Amino acid sequence: MVRLGSCVRPAAGSPVRVSAGAPGSGPGFVGRAGTDIREVIADINPILRGWGDYFRTGNASTTFIQVDDYAVRRLHDLMRRPHGRHLRRAQWQTWTREWFEARGLYRLRGTIRYPAPAS
């Protein structure tokens, strides 16, 4: 965590640790190709929620967007990998952020709560 006056933002390595998953929590995205996407989402949601709760009161909106984009990109890759080059035309276009959120993916964007000013 980096403090800049009253502004707190995640350190540069924090999103990297989110992508690696929590220690001892098992695989996040690694080796999960072919697994039901709801199971993968159920496994990574606690990591995203915990990380988001920790940095919720800071200046982390840009980092939250980056982590959200990373999670969707990796889930998209997991959906594509079993099909390989035999993926049906435009099938990958149905796997949007909204599609993953409809299956339970936790969204970090819009979860920031700014503390009330001291009186």
Secondary structure per residue as TSV (DSSP state, phi and psi in degrees):
chain	resnum	aa	ss	phi	psi
A	1	M	-	360.0	135.3
A	2	V	E	-113.6	127.5
A	3	R	E	-102.8	127.9
A	4	L	E	-123.9	89.6
A	5	G	T	66.0	-122.0
A	6	S	T	-93.4	1.2
A	7	C	E	-93.1	128.1
A	8	V	E	-117.7	131.4
A	9	R	E	-136.8	155.4
A	10	P	-	-63.6	144.1
A	11	A	-	-67.5	163.9
A	12	A	T	-61.1	-31.8
A	13	G	T	-85.0	-7.7
A	14	S	H	-62.1	-46.7
A	15	P	H	-61.6	-30.2
A	16	V	H	-65.1	-40.8
A	17	R	H	-68.6	-31.8
A	18	V	H	-64.3	-41.5
A	19	S	H	-68.4	-27.9
A	20	A	H	-78.3	-22.3
A	21	G	-	92.3	172.1
A	22	A	-	-78.5	145.1
A	23	P	T	-61.6	132.6
A	24	G	T	77.6	5.3
A	25	S	S	-90.0	0.2
A	26	G	-	87.4	-177.5
A	27	P	-	-70.6	137.4
A	28	G	S	-84.8	-75.2
A	29	F	S	-108.4	-16.9
A	30	V	T	-71.6	128.9
A	31	G	T	66.8	28.2
A	32	R	-	-108.6	9.4
A	33	A	T	-61.4	132.7
A	34	G	T	91.4	-11.4
A	35	T	S	-76.5	149.3
A	36	D	-	-57.7	131.4
A	37	I	H	-64.3	-28.6
A	38	R	H	-66.3	-33.5
A	39	E	H	-68.4	-42.4
A	40	V	H	-63.6	-44.0
A	41	I	H	-62.8	-41.1
A	42	A	H	-63.5	-31.2
A	43	D	H	-76.7	-35.2
A	44	I	H	-91.6	-17.2
A	45	N	H	-59.3	-44.0
A	46	P	H	-61.1	-33.3
A	47	I	H	-67.8	-45.4
A	48	L	H	-64.8	-42.4
A	49	R	H	-63.6	-45.4
A	50	G	H	-63.5	-43.9
A	51	W	H	-64.9	-41.7
A	52	G	H	-66.8	-38.3
A	53	D	H	-65.2	-37.0
A	54	Y	H	-67.0	-41.4
A	55	F	H	-100.4	11.0
A	56	R	T	-59.7	-35.5
A	57	T	T	-90.9	6.3
A	58	G	S	-101.8	-167.9
A	59	N	S	-97.4	75.6
A	60	A	-	-121.5	16.8
A	61	S	H	-61.4	-41.9
A	62	T	H	-64.9	-41.9
A	63	T	H	-67.4	-37.4
A	64	F	H	-61.7	-41.1
A	65	I	H	-63.8	-42.0
A	66	Q	H	-63.6	-42.6
A	67	V	H	-68.2	-40.2
A	68	D	H	-59.7	-46.5
A	69	D	H	-63.0	-39.2
A	70	Y	H	-62.9	-45.8
A	71	A	H	-62.2	-43.7
A	72	V	H	-66.1	-40.7
A	73	R	H	-62.7	-42.9
A	74	R	H	-69.1	-39.2
A	75	L	H	-64.4	-39.0
A	76	H	H	-60.8	-43.5
A	77	D	H	-63.3	-39.5
A	78	L	H	-64.8	-34.3
A	79	M	H	-72.5	-35.0
A	80	R	H	-79.3	-34.7
A	81	R	T	-56.4	-43.9
A	82	P	T	-65.1	-26.6
A	83	H	T	-82.2	-31.1
A	84	G	G	60.0	-134.8
A	85	R	G	-82.0	-1.3
A	86	H	G	-96.1	18.2
A	87	L	-	-66.1	133.6
A	88	R	-	-65.8	151.9
A	89	R	T	-58.3	131.3
A	90	A	T	65.2	9.5
A	91	Q	S	-66.5	-37.9
A	92	W	G	-65.2	-23.6
A	93	Q	G	-72.5	-17.2
A	94	T	G	-79.7	-16.8
A	95	W	-	-89.6	73.7
A	96	T	-	-94.7	175.3
A	97	R	H	-57.0	-41.8
A	98	E	H	-64.6	-36.1
A	99	W	H	-62.8	-44.4
A	100	F	H	-69.0	-38.1
A	101	E	H	-66.8	-31.6
A	102	A	H	-67.0	-23.6
A	103	R	T	-94.5	8.5
A	104	G	T	108.6	4.9
A	105	L	-	-65.2	129.5
A	106	Y	-	-73.7	136.9
A	107	R	-	-108.4	123.2
A	108	L	-	-80.9	-30.9
A	109	R	T	-59.7	137.7
A	110	G	T	81.5	9.6
A	111	T	-	-103.1	1.6
A	112	I	-	-72.9	135.1
A	113	R	-	-121.2	113.4
A	114	Y	-	-80.8	134.8
A	115	P	-	-66.4	150.3
A	116	A	-	-70.5	144.7
A	117	P	-	-65.1	144.5
A	118	A	-	-68.3	139.3
A	119	S	-	-108.3	360.0
